[in-house]
């Protein structure tokens, strides 16, 4: 609806929806004319408009291109409407602040833009671009309805969930370990490894790079360490990785190895491992990197939950390590295949320090050797990786599981 306001000095046009209230329209007129909403006098067809601020324009009977005469009330009229008593000397609390005026301007512009868009779509509804825009509007309205429904009926969906941390101990050093069943392997930061005194046990032949959301450098692997869960000591294998704010991440490899259960039922969630129940720490109990990382978990989720491991090594010798630094829990396809002349999986020549990814696991080792390791709890890929790392020695591969 287009309404033209005229004053003694000038005139201006406002395009507003028919369901706008008189009070809101007065606010827009105040922005355009600098006449306070309390001092405005409207006249339509020589008749003064006396309506409540809550009355909508369509109820006034106004039509398109209505002409409204705008006058400023005289000081005597304003004094007659000013209430007497203790509040008579107070300033007008209904006057718009600059922030409110700016808000009304933006709201007005948005409504005008929306109405213009609707008129354009209604003029040519079968146009391809119009159809796409109509679909976008319908989808956006569905999204807003879903958001409102969730805010009303499931507000807990928008609350931040505490991450799962437990207290463990390694070499007498207490650590708050982050439990992540989506992580492929158990990871520790170099700083935490230094504090626990296990950096000297890092096998650098397992160094490489973890790729996921970004990259992180793998310094190596500690093949076995005794970690204390309350009063129970359990063997764990730890990959030392840079670029992680978390001190220790318990991944799926150790959780599955020790048949751990993440129990989130009831009011007290806990990790059950080898008969020991470790309650998960609440947010106020976290300290150091655990506290910092928990606060940033929603913005930057720690990996290597979905990272693919790309392993490499450069020993500078003709003799090569059989495992070539590959993680046993990833399929052989995750190893970058070597390129260039003279590079193959035979191990001859200085350029053959990387195992070829094209080498098939089937037929590489006896099937009964693989089945023995699978029977001990390893997956098929883990069994093949262990046998490759141990040069096919079944006894050595089996001992690596414990």
Residue pairs with C-beta under 8 A, 6 or more apart in sequence:
1 15
1 16
1 17
1 18
1 57
1 62
1 63
1 64
1 66
2 13
2 14
2 15
2 64
2 65
2 66
3 13
3 14
3 15
3 16
3 25
3 57
3 62
3 65
3 66
3 68
4 11
4 12
4 13
4 14
4 65
4 66
4 67
4 68
5 11
5 12
5 13
5 14
5 29
5 32
5 33
5 68
5 69
5 70
6 67
6 68
6 69
6 70
7 33
7 70
7 71
8 71
12 32
12 33
14 25
14 28
14 29
14 32
14 108
15 112
15 115
16 25
16 28
16 57
16 108
16 111
17 111
17 115
18 56
18 57
18 58
19 56
19 57
19 58
20 56
20 57
21 53
21 54
21 55
21 56
21 57
22 49
22 51
22 52
22 53
22 54
22 55
22 56
22 57
22 60
23 37
23 53
23 54
24 104
25 57
26 37
26 40
26 53
27 37
27 96
27 100
27 101
27 104
28 104
28 108
29 35
29 37
29 40
29 70
30 36
30 37
30 40
30 96
30 101
31 96
31 101
31 104
31 105
33 70
35 70
35 72
36 92
36 95
37 94
37 95
37 96
38 73
38 78
38 81
38 92
38 94
38 95
39 72
39 73
39 78
40 70
40 71
40 72
40 73
41 48
41 70
41 71
41 72
41 73
42 48
42 49
42 68
42 69
42 70
43 49
43 68
43 69
43 71
44 62
44 66
44 67
44 68
44 69
49 60
49 68
51 60
73 81
82 88
96 104
117 133
120 130
121 130
121 133
121 134
124 130
125 131
125 134
150 157
150 158
151 158
160 298
162 280
162 282
162 283
162 294
163 178
163 293
163 294
163 297
164 178
164 179
164 180
164 262
164 269
164 271
164 280
165 176
165 177
165 178
165 179
165 280
165 281
165 285
165 286
165 290
165 294
166 176
166 177
166 179
166 229
166 250
166 271
166 278
166 279
166 280
166 281
167 174
167 175
167 176
167 177
167 278
167 281
168 174
168 175
168 176
168 177
168 227
168 228
168 229
168 248
168 278
169 175
169 227
169 228
170 196
170 198
170 225
170 226
170 227
170 228
170 248
171 196
171 197
171 198
171 225
173 195
173 196
173 197
175 192
175 196
175 247
175 248
176 247
176 248
176 281
176 286
176 287
176 288
176 290
177 247
177 248
177 249
177 250
178 246
178 247
178 248
178 249
178 250
178 290
178 293
178 302
179 250
179 255
179 262
179 271
179 280
180 249
180 250
180 251
180 252
180 302
180 305
181 251
181 252
181 255
181 262
182 252
182 305
182 306
183 249
183 250
183 251
183 252
183 303
183 304
183 305
184 251
184 252
184 253
184 304
184 305
184 307
184 309
184 327
184 329
184 330
185 237
185 239
185 251
185 252
185 253
185 304
185 327
185 329
186 236
186 237
186 238
186 239
186 248
186 249
186 250
186 251
186 253
186 254
187 238
187 239
187 240
187 241
187 244
187 246
187 248
187 249
187 251
187 304
188 196
188 222
188 238
188 239
188 240
188 241
188 247
188 248
188 249
189 240
189 241
189 242
189 244
189 245
189 246
189 247
189 248
189 289
190 199
190 219
190 240
190 242
191 247
192 247
192 248
193 199
193 202
193 222
193 238
193 240
196 225
198 222
198 225
198 238
199 240
201 222
201 223
201 225
202 219
202 220
202 221
202 222
202 240
203 220
203 221
203 222
203 223
204 219
204 220
204 313
205 220
205 313
205 315
205 321
205 323
205 325
206 218
206 220
206 221
206 239
206 311
206 323
206 325
206 327
207 217
207 218
207 219
207 220
207 311
207 312
207 313
207 325
208 218
208 309
208 310
208 311
208 312
208 313
208 325
209 215
209 216
209 217
209 218
209 309
209 310
209 311
209 312
210 216
210 217
210 218
210 241
210 303
210 304
210 307
210 308
210 309
210 310
211 307
211 308
211 309
211 310
212 303
212 304
212 305
212 306
212 307
212 308
213 301
213 303
213 306
213 307
214 243
214 303
215 243
216 241
216 242
216 243
216 244
216 303
216 304
216 307
217 241
217 242
217 243
218 239
218 240
218 241
218 242
218 309
218 311
219 240
219 241
219 242
220 239
220 240
221 237
221 238
221 239
221 240
222 237
222 238
222 239
222 240
223 237
223 400
224 235
224 236
224 237
225 235
225 236
225 237
225 238
226 233
226 234
226 235
226 236
227 233
227 234
227 235
227 236
229 273
229 274
229 276
229 278
230 276
230 278
231 276
232 273
232 274
232 275
232 276
234 254
234 258
234 273
234 274
235 402
236 254
237 253
237 254
238 248
239 327
241 304
244 302
245 289
245 292
245 293
245 296
245 302
246 289
246 290
246 293
246 302
247 288
247 289
247 290
249 302
251 304
253 329
254 260
255 262
255 273
257 377
257 401
258 273
258 274
259 273
259 274
260 271
260 272
260 273
261 271
261 272
261 273
262 269
262 271
263 269
263 270
263 271
263 272
268 279
269 279
269 280
270 277
270 278
270 279
270 280
271 277
271 278
271 280
272 278
281 290
283 291
283 294
286 294
293 302
308 330
308 334
309 326
309 327
309 330
309 334
310 334
310 335
310 336
311 324
311 325
311 326
311 327
311 334
311 335
312 324
312 325
312 336
312 354
313 321
313 324
313 325
313 353
313 354
314 353
315 321
315 353
318 349
318 350
320 347
320 352
320 353
322 388
322 389
322 390
322 391
323 355
323 385
323 388
323 389
324 335
324 353
324 354
324 355
326 332
326 334
326 335
326 355
326 385
326 388
327 334
327 385
328 381
328 382
328 385
328 386
328 389
329 379
329 381
329 382
329 385
330 381
330 385
331 381
332 355
332 357
332 359
332 361
332 384
333 357
334 357
335 354
335 355
335 357
336 354
336 357
337 354
337 356
337 357
337 358
338 344
338 351
338 352
338 354
338 356
340 351
342 349
342 351
342 352
343 349
343 351
343 352
343 354
343 356
344 352
344 356
345 352
345 355
345 356
345 358
345 359
346 352
355 388
361 381
361 384
364 384
364 387
364 388
365 384
365 387
365 388
365 392
369 383
369 387
369 392
369 394
369 397
370 380
370 383
370 384
370 387
372 394
372 398
373 382
373 383
373 386
373 387
373 394
373 397
373 398
373 401
374 380
374 383
376 398
376 401
377 401
378 386
378 401
383 397
386 397
386 400
386 401
387 393
387 394
387 397
389 397
389 400
390 396
390 397
390 400
